[in-house]
Amino acid sequence: MTFEPTTSAVPPAPIAARRPVARTHHGDTFEDPYEWLRAKDDPEVIALLEAENAHADAVLAGLEPLRERIFQEIKGRVRESDLSVPSRKGEWWYYGRTVEGKQYGIQCRAPLAGPDDWTPPVLSPDVEVPGEQVLLDSNVEAEGHSFFSLGSFDVSSDGSRMLWAVDVAGDERYTIRVRDLVTGETLPDVIEGAFGGAQFLPDGRHLVYTTVDEAWRPNRVWLHRVGEPDNSRDIELYGDDDERYWVGAGVTRSDRFLMVESGSSITSEVSILDAADPTAGARVVWPRREGVEYGVDHAIVDGQDWLYILHNDGALDFELVRVPLADPNAVEVVLAHEPGRRLLDIDCFRDFAVVEYRREGLPRVALLEYETGVLTELEFPDPLYAVGASGNAEWAPPVIRLGYGSFTTPGTVYEYEVATGELHLRKQAEVLGGYDPADYDQARLWAPAADGTRIPVSLVWKRSFGTPGDAPRPVHLYGYGSYEHSIDPGFSVARLSELDRGVVYAVAHVRGGGELGRQWYEDGKLQAKRNTFTDFVDVARFLAAEGYTSPDRIVAEGGSAGGLLMGAVANLAPDAFAGILADVPFVDALTTILDPSLPLTVIEWDEWGDPLHEADVYAYMKSYTPYENVRDGVAYPRILAMTSLNDTRVLYVEPAKWVQRLREAGADALLKCEMVAGHGGVSGRYNSWRERAYQLAWILDVLGLAD
């Protein structure tokens, strides 16, 4: 590594040595000068990353007062000591606490008043909760560690035991432990290297967990007997050696079955095991067929066991059917396929089911009556919102817990009373500092793409600065557009710091996401992936052409696969943006997808294509992968790339190489690498707020609002 001499107080941008490595596929050779940066344990690589951090900190040192103000604004809007709405399970109410000055949450419980106690108690951080038990204080668990993540937390059905799993490196490999909640004793069980999502079986004497292979693919489900000190005697319940498939397991709400799902991006297979005797063997519901996805839940109707199945066999936006447990091929249609209504999930309870789906670009929640098949959709007042069922552990509840929010409505917990159809407000997150939702507004626009497709665009702004479109405004434009993941309008306390400075926040719901159903996703993946990038550019140009903003007042942001979007649009339309924030960006996509030994690569072939074996896929990906398409002689916008050294999903080397190549092309590009963190960035709420303040200060600086 070499550095240019300087007399400035700001250290120069680190310039890595060029050590070309040839990569040849399908008759094409690419000379990669920075592939050597992949050697994570090389002291020279670590030195480069530390030099990048020092350079970025020095260049942005003048923003420190703004960063501190934004951090204090975020902190000042959050009630730091608070409690979540308790959720009922067994004989207890379970809830979380946050305490002022502490980074992490505290898991607690308190006893029910009686078996008919279904109304959650209203808890106050200033009032002692009768009978409260602190189950897990993550602040204690995190002591001595720079990073902490809780990957599993579960309490046995009888409330007598607790398991938890932690990661202190950021690589998403967790250590599981077990505690006796009656005696308070931590049991000898220590299971290393587990994936997230471990849980007890209904007997409380066993737990199930998954492990990953060398490519970080969850591929094995294990049964562990509580009290065993390690995993040497654990029993493998299920394994899948197909490198395209992820494996996961969960107990049905009825406590009857352990469902094991093995799925790729386009194909799935579900196996059923008896939760009371999982070693008796697994039974496949429907054998896997390429391109057919399905999910299963268990219900009991008129004393008969049924499997309710969401599937896409001949149903692009999915269909809901049910089959008798004894005969999975005796199919009865419950909700026929309806184009434009993308069925997402079926959640079975004793007396009804909850169905979640998307329609007209928004999530929906409805109750399904088993006997009649009638679907009753819940209605909400906001024109844009996000909603979903959560926190419903019980098999036979009279109410359904819902999480709700919008760009202007803080996170809200409702309970829907099934018998009456009433919606009860249980809690809305308090935003301190005088927040009034009436001071803000939200709307949806439709931007035309070059091929005539209408792209939905969601906006939120502060009313006192005028209505967007009346005059050009600074715009923060966010995008993702992969994996059928939808970016729904949700509330953000941190976002208020930019809205209150006159910024309009916008989301471009580009193809490749799931906002408008399965076809929207299909039209932005594989050989149609460029639609994701051109849609985003077309949205930016539309906002400028219609007077909402101007190119010198737009900052784009995206993370992970959205970071690939950022790198692609920087190459496609550098003149359309003043700045680009790329968080853990997937910008060396072709190199990664060509190497099946890397984490997730083979799994990703269903999303991006297989360039290793298919020349046309190689050529297509080579045409857009950001690192290889950086252009010399182009005036790039300002770029800030943020990554984490221990990220197992998008390796740090991708943005590190990208930034070096951008600098060669003359771009003003900065790299910030968290040296102890994972794909989600730093851990701890105060650390996360500071990280977001760092990003927002940079965005405001690019937009000319840093004063």
Secondary structure as UniProt FT lines:
FT   STRAND          21..25
FT   TURN            26..27
FT   STRAND          28..32
FT   TURN            33..34
FT   HELIX           35..38
FT   TURN            40..41
FT   HELIX           43..59
FT   HELIX           61..63
FT   HELIX           64..77
FT   STRAND          82..83
FT   STRAND          87..89
FT   TURN            90..91
FT   STRAND          92..98
FT   TURN            100..101
FT   STRAND          106..111
FT   TURN            115..116
FT   TURN            125..126
FT   TURN            130..131
FT   STRAND          133..137
FT   HELIX           138..141
FT   TURN            142..144
FT   STRAND          149..155
FT   TURN            157..158
FT   STRAND          161..167
FT   STRAND          174..180
FT   TURN            181..183
FT   STRAND          186..194
FT   STRAND          199..200
FT   TURN            202..203
FT   STRAND          206..212
FT   TURN            214..215
FT   STRAND          218..225
FT   TURN            226..227
FT   TURN            232..233
FT   STRAND          235..239
FT   TURN            243..244
FT   STRAND          246..251
FT   TURN            253..254
FT   STRAND          257..263
FT   STRAND          268..274
FT   TURN            275..276
FT   HELIX           278..280
FT   STRAND          283..284
FT   TURN            290..291
FT   STRAND          294..301
FT   TURN            302..303
FT   STRAND          304..311
FT   TURN            313..314
FT   TURN            316..317
FT   STRAND          319..324
FT   TURN            325..326
FT   TURN            328..329
FT   STRAND          332..335
FT   TURN            339..340
FT   STRAND          341..348
FT   STRAND          353..359
FT   TURN            360..361
FT   STRAND          362..368
FT   TURN            370..372
FT   STRAND          375..377
FT   STRAND          386..389
FT   STRAND          399..405
FT   STRAND          412..417
FT   TURN            418..420
FT   STRAND          423..428
FT   TURN            432..434
FT   HELIX           437..439
FT   STRAND          440..448
FT   TURN            450..451
FT   STRAND          454..462
FT   HELIX           463..465
FT   TURN            468..469
FT   STRAND          475..479
FT   TURN            483..484
FT   TURN            493..495
FT   HELIX           496..499
FT   TURN            500..502
FT   STRAND          504..508
FT   TURN            511..512
FT   TURN            515..516
FT   HELIX           518..522
FT   TURN            523..524
FT   HELIX           526..528
FT   HELIX           530..545
FT   TURN            546..547
FT   HELIX           551..553
FT   STRAND          554..559
FT   HELIX           561..572
FT   HELIX           574..576
FT   STRAND          579..583
FT   HELIX           589..593
FT   TURN            596..597
FT   TURN            599..600
FT   HELIX           601..608
FT   TURN            611..613
FT   HELIX           615..622
FT   TURN            623..624
FT   HELIX           627..629
FT   TURN            632..633
FT   STRAND          638..644
FT   TURN            645..646
FT   HELIX           653..664
FT   TURN            665..666
FT   STRAND          669..674
FT   TURN            679..680
FT   HELIX           685..702
FT   TURN            703..704
//
